């Protein structure tokens, strides 16, 4: 009986996608005598949580009603008051949630508060996989303390991302590129390498046109701060650009960039390279829940080899480049034996066009040790 209502709550939650970070996207439906009397979903700009929005719409009709929500009501005082306390005060008779909140500040306390006040509580996990997928970065962050890192790339059927000569034009279709904008909209930060910036003079902006809870943070790994001051990345900076360099980067270049509003982060690793893991740690400190990597062959391999990438999202075009000089999706030293290959699980296919598809998968970490000589 509850499935239609939790399904509607999930649809409401989807309206907040990309608009709630660092909070989760939540939807709520209040039902009294078989009639929906209140609906709500959360966005960062509206401040109030989904449950509060539903209660306000229902008014006095909330008394004796049952709340169907995609996530356990919060029990603590944060940016807003406790939703569990508000539900108790409103006189609801029951709460049905799709899943418990993984936030250690909640983690069952909201449901316990409701039960202690005499509210009937139920977990209906029928749509739990869909609900968790909607808030994958939030669940990952709460469980690991670090952002969910997605390695995204567009490639040919033979795994190439660039030809050895003229690389004008696109590998994938306009529809695939529009889908990428949706992914950017769902991300808190996006990262690339200086090689990509110098080759493409890209902007890496969210061009979906949709509301965000905060600007998309653009990050460039640039060990010696070679990025041109006239590049699109720098000239479009509005406090949303971070350059990651090493301690050998010229101080004059750093000063010139900072004068233009660019943030510069020093993160060293052996070999004179930037430390990608340190970037992820910094994002975690700032409560950025998700990072998408759109980079070249070397950065892609670093993300995989260092265990930074949590999942991949590869768009495949119906093309073959061939040759030994065309760049593969992941370069670097690679793995020397098939037994040491980086493996993935939970693979799923996304149809983009009749001739294009994308592959999503979760990176299995710690399965094998790195080959001798690899640090």
Secondary structure, DSSP 8 states (H G I E B T S, - for coil): --HHHHHHHHHHHHTTTTSSTTS---EEEEEETTEEEEEEE--TTT-S-HHHHHHHHHGGGGTT-EEEESS----S-SSS--HHHHHHHHT--EEEESS----TTTTTHHHHHHHHTT-EEEE-GGGHHHHHHHTHHHHHHHHHSS-EEEEEEEEETTSEEE-SS---S-SS-HHHHHHHHHHHHT-SEEEEEHHHHHHH-------S----SS--EEEEE-TT----TTSHHHHT-SS-EEEEE-TTS-HHHHHHHHHTT-EEEE-EETTTEE-HHHHHHHHHHTT--EEEE---HHHHHHHHHTT---EEEEEEES----SSSSEESS-SS--SSGGG---EEEEEEEEEETTEEEEEEEE--SSS---TT--
